[in-house]
Amino acid sequence: MTDTNANMRKLRDLQEEFLDTCVKGEEATDQGHSTFLRLSELADEIATIHEEEAAEFRRLAGLALDGAMFPKR
């Protein structure tokens, strides 16, 4: 089970850093290499959080469906 609140806070922080990196990338002196590298890392972290949350919601959906299909008597 994931800590959704912690994941959402981390996701917000990562997205803010992503946007800040985009803005700072326009001022980069290395032709944007470090900026693109960091954006790639951030995007991967963001995607991982979304995948974890999606898996948790699929698990919960399965439990709900089991409860609906096979109610306890």
N, C-alpha and C positions, 0 to 999 in steps of 0.2 A: 504494500500500500504506500502510495506517495504522500508527501506532505504538500498538499496543493497550495496552501497559503505561502509556504516557503518558496515553492516553485514559481508562483505568480510574482512574488517580490523579486526573485532573481531574474525572472523574465523581464520585468519592468526595468531593472537596472541594466541588463544586457542591451535592451532596446535603446535606452538612453545613451549608453556608451556607443552603440552602433551609429546613432544619429550624430553624436559628437565627433566620432571618428570620420564620418562622411564630411562634416564641415571642415575639420582640421586637415583632411586629405587634400583639400583644394590649395592648402598652403605648404604642402609637402615639398621637400627639396630633393627627395630621392626618386622622383618621377612616380610617386605614389606606391612604390613597392611595399613599404612597411604598412601603409594604410590598407592596401588590398589584402595583405597577409592577415592583419588584425580583423578586418571585416569577415574574412573567411572563417577565422576561429570563432568569432562571435556568432555568425550565422549557424555554424555547426552546433554550438552550445544551445542556441535558441531552438533549433530543430530537435535536438535531443530532449529538451524539456517538453516540447509539444508531443513528441512520440511517447514519452513516459505518461503524460496526462491522457493521451488518447488510449493507451493500453489500459489504464486504470478505468476510464469510462466504459471501454468495451467489457471489462471484467464486471463492472457494476451492472451494465445492461444485461449481461448473461445471467447474473444472479436474479435480477428483476424478472427476466423472462422465465427462468426456472420456477420462480415463485408463482408466476401467473399460470404456467402450464401445469404445474404439479403442486397445487395448494395443499398445505398440511391440514389434516382433518382432525 
